[in-house]
Structures are given as C-alpha cells and as structure tokens.
Amino acid sequence: MLDFTAYLWAGAALLLVATAFWIVSLVKDDVSIVDSVWSLMFLIAALAYLAAAEITGPRAVLVLGLVAVWALRLAIYITWRNHGKPEDYRYQQIRANYEPGFKYKSFYIVFGLQGLLAWIIAVPLAVAISGTGPLGLLDLTGATIWLTGFVFESVGDWQLARFKREAANRGKVLDSGLWAYTRHPNYFGDFAVWWGFYLIALSAGGSWTIFAPLLMTALLLKVSGVALLEKDIAERRPAYVDYIHRTNAFFPGPRRAPQIEERTS
C-alpha cells in the first residue's frame, strides 16, 4: 500500500533537491550536473519513505540497501566521468533550442522534469518499503534481476571508461566485453535494476506499480537512452554502422556475422 503522505513528502524533498542543483547549474553555467543527481533522487525518495514508515521489515532494509548501492555507484561514476569536461552535447543542443532564457527555463525543462520522473518511477520503492511481511520468492527473484542489472551497468561503465583512457582508441567503437553482446549494457542494466525493484514491490502487493518500470523502459529505449545516443553517433563514428549490424541494440545476445555487400559485375 502506498502512504500518500510519505509520497508527498518525498515529492517535496525531490523538488527541493532539484531546485538546489538548478541554482548550482546557474553558477556553473552547466546543466550536466543533473546527470549526477538523477540516481540520488531515488535514494532521497527511499529515505523519505523509510522515515515516514511506522513499521519496517526486512523488505525495507533490502530495498534501501539496493537503492543506495545503485544510486551512489552511478552518481560517483557520472561525476567522475564528467569532471573537468564541458557541458554534455545533449544539453548543449537543448540549450540552443530553448534560448533565450534557457538558464531559467532549465528549472522545469531539465531539473524539474527529472525530479518529476524520479518521483513517479520511485513508486515501487514506496510500496516495497511499506511492506512488512517476510521476504519470499518474488523478493529473491527481484534481487537477482537487480544484481544482473547492476553487474551489466557497472561492468559496462568500467569497460567503456578503460577503453576511452587509451588514446589509440579515439574515434573507435568498443565492441568487446559486454559491449560485444549489447550496444548499451549500461542501459540494459538500468532496465533490469528497475524491473528487479518492481518484483520486490510486487511481493508487497504492488502489482499496480508496473507503470513505473514501463516508464523507465520507455525512457531508456525511446527518449533519453538508446534513441537519443544513436541519433547521430554513426556520423561521429563511422565504424558504428558496422557495429549496429553485428550487435544487439539493447537485450544481450550472440553477435551476428558481418553483412557482406552484394556486388554486381
């Protein structure tokens, strides 16, 4: 069951965090910092739900632990990855589209929107944390799927960071390790993490919260994930065209043989 009072408090906390980081972005003239705070919004929401719960059980401890590990790892990685770099090109394009006055519009276009999405997607966390029953098979299955996603996301990020450190790889496409089985192991990992959370919420009676992982899936596939990243990547990295032909876009699978162009005499 969803505690609406706790849910409203979580929404207020997310609005406060979004506002604080928007102010920081004005000072830095860089809205990329929203990527660092995105995962932390879910941890803040989970802490709000936990603080409001009158009674907690082992499921609350499990969920809070999983959210904390996922959120902190992702926030630290993105902050490290972006340190000392200019504003991400995606946000530069958004900035150009919404000038003049983007620095003010970014409050609702970037920070407010991400806070709202986090508030909606975090509903399964609220239901799971409020569940006081014993852990069961669905919880174990959800934690296993979460772990699978966490491995794909963290290992995929590590492999990409290691690949980019080598100057000889500049302009090349990483197609080894997890990246040989899916073009986006990090996004697939996020997908699995949130379906894992849903199964844990399902164990607490939250079957109706299925809209949350569905929304996250849509974002990863059609909005801010795969679709946005691959919109023009082939223009920046010509080798990516061949990579597309040989490698699954999202769900991991065996590599396909390179396409052979038909020749006519």
C-alpha positions as CSV (number, residue, x, y, z in Angstrom):
1,M,0.0,0.0,0.0
2,L,1.2,3.5,-0.8
3,D,1.4,6.0,2.0
4,F,0.3,9.2,0.2
5,T,1.6,11.4,3.0
6,A,5.1,9.9,2.7
7,Y,4.8,10.1,-1.1
8,L,4.0,13.9,-0.9
9,W,7.0,14.4,1.5
10,A,9.2,12.6,-1.0
11,G,7.9,14.8,-3.8
12,A,8.7,17.9,-1.7
13,A,12.2,16.6,-1.0
14,L,12.8,16.0,-4.7
15,L,11.6,19.5,-5.6
16,L,14.0,20.9,-3.0
17,V,16.9,18.9,-4.4
18,A,16.1,19.8,-8.0
19,T,15.9,23.5,-7.0
20,A,19.2,23.4,-5.2
21,F,21.1,21.8,-8.1
22,W,19.4,24.1,-10.6
23,I,20.9,27.0,-8.6
24,V,24.3,25.3,-8.8
25,S,23.9,24.9,-12.5
26,L,23.4,28.6,-12.8
27,V,26.7,29.3,-11.1
28,K,28.5,26.7,-13.2
29,D,26.6,27.5,-16.4
30,D,26.3,23.8,-16.9
31,V,23.2,21.7,-16.5
32,S,25.0,18.4,-17.0
33,I,25.2,18.1,-13.2
34,V,21.6,16.8,-13.3
35,D,23.0,13.5,-14.5
36,S,25.0,13.2,-11.3
37,V,21.9,13.9,-9.1
38,W,19.5,11.7,-11.1
39,S,20.2,8.4,-9.2
40,L,20.5,10.2,-5.9
41,M,16.9,11.4,-6.3
42,F,15.7,7.8,-5.9
43,L,17.8,7.4,-2.8
44,I,16.4,10.6,-1.3
45,A,12.8,9.3,-2.1
46,A,13.6,5.9,-0.5
47,L,14.9,7.6,2.7
48,A,11.7,9.8,2.8
49,Y,9.6,6.6,2.6
50,L,11.6,4.9,5.3
51,A,11.4,7.9,7.6
52,A,7.7,8.0,7.3
53,A,7.1,4.3,7.8
54,E,5.7,3.5,11.2
55,I,6.8,-0.1,11.0
56,T,9.6,-1.5,8.8
57,G,10.5,-5.1,7.9
58,P,13.3,-6.9,6.1
59,R,12.0,-5.8,2.7
60,A,12.6,-2.1,3.6
61,V,16.2,-2.9,4.6
62,L,16.7,-4.8,1.4
63,V,15.3,-2.1,-0.9
64,L,17.1,0.7,0.9
65,G,20.4,-1.2,0.6
66,L,19.9,-1.9,-3.1
67,V,18.8,1.6,-3.9
68,A,21.8,3.1,-2.0
69,V,24.4,0.8,-3.8
70,W,22.9,1.6,-7.2
71,A,22.4,5.3,-6.7
72,L,25.8,6.0,-5.1
73,R,27.8,4.0,-7.6
74,L,26.1,5.7,-10.6
75,A,26.3,9.2,-9.1
76,I,30.0,8.8,-8.3
77,Y,30.8,7.4,-11.7
78,I,29.0,10.1,-13.6
79,T,30.5,12.8,-11.5
80,W,34.0,11.4,-12.1
81,R,33.3,10.9,-15.9
82,N,32.1,14.5,-16.3
83,H,34.7,16.2,-14.1
84,G,36.6,18.9,-15.9
85,K,34.6,18.5,-19.1
86,P,32.3,21.0,-20.8
87,E,28.5,20.7,-20.7
88,D,27.3,17.4,-22.3
89,Y,26.5,17.9,-26.0
90,R,22.9,16.7,-25.4
91,Y,22.3,19.6,-23.1
92,Q,24.1,22.0,-25.4
93,Q,21.5,21.1,-28.0
94,I,18.7,21.6,-25.6
95,R,20.2,24.9,-24.5
96,A,20.4,26.1,-28.2
97,N,16.7,25.0,-28.8
98,Y,15.4,26.9,-25.8
99,E,17.4,30.2,-25.9
100,P,16.9,32.9,-25.0
101,G,16.4,32.4,-21.3
102,F,17.4,28.8,-21.1
103,K,19.1,29.2,-17.7
104,Y,15.7,30.0,-16.2
105,K,13.7,27.5,-18.4
106,S,16.1,24.7,-17.4
107,F,14.5,24.7,-14.0
108,Y,11.4,23.0,-15.4
109,I,12.8,21.6,-18.7
110,V,15.7,19.8,-17.1
111,F,15.7,19.7,-13.3
112,G,12.0,19.8,-12.6
113,L,11.3,17.2,-15.2
114,Q,13.9,14.8,-13.9
115,G,12.6,15.3,-10.3
116,L,9.0,14.6,-11.5
117,L,10.1,11.5,-13.4
118,A,12.1,10.2,-10.4
119,W,9.0,10.8,-8.2
120,I,6.8,8.7,-10.5
121,I,9.3,5.9,-11.1
122,A,10.1,5.6,-7.4
123,V,6.5,4.5,-6.5
124,P,7.5,0.7,-6.4
125,L,10.2,1.7,-3.8
126,A,7.5,3.3,-1.6
127,V,5.3,0.2,-1.8
128,A,8.2,-2.2,-1.1
129,I,9.4,-0.2,1.9
130,S,6.0,-0.1,3.4
131,G,5.6,-3.9,3.1
132,T,6.2,-5.5,6.4
133,G,5.7,-9.2,5.5
134,P,8.5,-11.7,5.3
135,L,10.7,-12.0,2.2
136,G,9.7,-14.5,-0.4
137,L,10.5,-15.9,-3.8
138,L,9.5,-12.8,-5.6
139,D,11.9,-10.7,-3.4
140,L,14.7,-13.2,-4.2
141,T,13.9,-13.1,-7.9
142,G,13.8,-9.3,-7.9
143,A,17.1,-9.0,-6.1
144,T,18.7,-11.5,-8.5
145,I,17.4,-9.5,-11.5
146,W,18.6,-6.3,-9.8
147,L,22.1,-7.9,-9.3
148,T,22.2,-8.9,-13.0
149,G,21.4,-5.3,-14.0
150,F,23.9,-3.8,-11.6
151,V,26.6,-6.0,-13.0
152,F,25.8,-5.1,-16.6
153,E,25.6,-1.4,-15.7
154,S,28.8,-1.1,-13.5
155,V,31.0,-3.5,-15.6
156,G,29.8,-1.9,-18.8
157,D,30.7,1.6,-17.5
158,W,34.1,0.3,-16.3
159,Q,34.9,-1.3,-19.6
160,L,33.9,1.9,-21.5
161,A,36.0,4.1,-19.2
162,R,39.0,1.8,-19.6
163,F,38.6,1.8,-23.4
164,K,38.4,5.6,-23.6
165,R,41.6,6.0,-21.5
166,E,43.6,4.6,-24.4
167,A,44.5,7.4,-26.8
168,A,44.8,4.8,-29.6
169,N,41.0,4.1,-29.3
170,R,40.0,7.6,-30.0
171,G,37.2,7.5,-32.7
172,K,36.9,3.8,-32.4
173,V,34.0,1.7,-31.2
174,L,34.1,-0.5,-28.2
175,D,32.9,-4.0,-29.3
176,S,34.4,-6.3,-26.7
177,G,33.4,-7.5,-23.2
178,L,29.7,-6.8,-22.5
179,W,29.7,-4.4,-25.4
180,A,30.0,-7.4,-27.8
181,Y,26.6,-8.6,-26.7
182,T,24.6,-5.4,-26.5
183,R,25.4,-1.9,-27.7
184,H,24.1,-0.5,-24.4
185,P,25.0,-2.8,-21.5
186,N,24.6,0.2,-19.1
187,Y,21.1,1.0,-20.3
188,F,20.1,-2.7,-20.2
189,G,21.5,-2.8,-16.7
190,D,19.3,0.1,-15.6
191,F,16.3,-1.7,-17.2
192,A,17.0,-4.9,-15.2
193,V,17.6,-2.9,-12.0
194,W,14.1,-1.3,-12.1
195,W,12.3,-4.5,-13.1
196,G,14.0,-6.1,-10.1
197,F,12.6,-3.3,-7.9
198,Y,9.2,-3.9,-9.3
199,L,9.2,-7.6,-8.5
200,I,10.1,-6.7,-4.9
201,A,7.2,-4.3,-4.8
202,L,5.0,-7.0,-6.4
203,S,5.9,-9.2,-3.4
204,A,4.5,-6.4,-1.1
205,G,1.2,-6.2,-3.1
206,G,2.3,-3.5,-5.5
207,S,1.3,-5.1,-8.8
208,W,-0.3,-1.8,-9.9
209,T,3.1,-0.1,-9.9
210,I,4.0,-1.7,-13.1
211,F,3.7,1.6,-14.8
212,A,7.0,2.7,-13.2
213,P,9.3,0.1,-14.8
214,L,7.4,0.5,-18.1
215,L,8.0,4.3,-18.0
216,M,11.7,3.7,-17.2
217,T,11.9,1.2,-20.1
218,A,10.3,3.7,-22.5
219,L,12.8,6.4,-21.4
220,L,15.8,4.1,-21.9
221,L,14.7,2.9,-25.3
222,K,12.8,5.8,-26.9
223,V,13.7,9.1,-25.1
224,S,16.9,9.8,-23.2
225,G,18.7,6.5,-23.7
226,V,19.3,4.4,-26.9
227,A,17.3,6.6,-29.3
228,L,19.0,9.8,-28.3
229,L,22.5,8.4,-28.1
230,E,22.3,6.7,-31.5
231,K,20.6,9.6,-33.2
232,D,23.8,10.9,-34.8
233,I,26.5,8.6,-33.4
234,A,27.1,7.0,-36.8
235,E,28.0,10.4,-38.2
236,R,30.6,11.0,-35.4
237,R,31.9,7.4,-35.5
238,P,31.5,5.7,-39.0
239,A,32.6,2.3,-37.5
240,Y,29.4,2.3,-35.5
241,V,27.4,1.4,-38.6
242,D,29.1,-2.0,-38.8
243,Y,28.7,-2.3,-35.0
244,I,25.0,-1.9,-35.4
245,H,24.8,-4.7,-37.9
246,R,26.7,-7.1,-35.7
247,T,25.4,-6.3,-32.2
248,N,22.0,-6.3,-30.5
249,A,20.8,-2.8,-29.6
250,F,19.5,-3.5,-26.1
251,F,18.9,-7.0,-24.9
252,P,22.1,-9.1,-24.8
253,G,22.5,-11.7,-27.5
254,P,25.1,-13.5,-29.6
255,R,26.9,-11.5,-32.2
256,R,25.8,-11.6,-35.8
257,A,28.1,-12.2,-38.8
258,P,29.2,-9.0,-40.6
259,Q,27.0,-8.1,-43.5
260,I,28.5,-8.8,-46.9
261,E,27.6,-6.3,-49.6
262,E,26.4,-7.9,-52.8
263,R,28.5,-7.0,-55.8
264,T,27.3,-6.8,-59.3
265,S,29.5,-7.0,-62.3
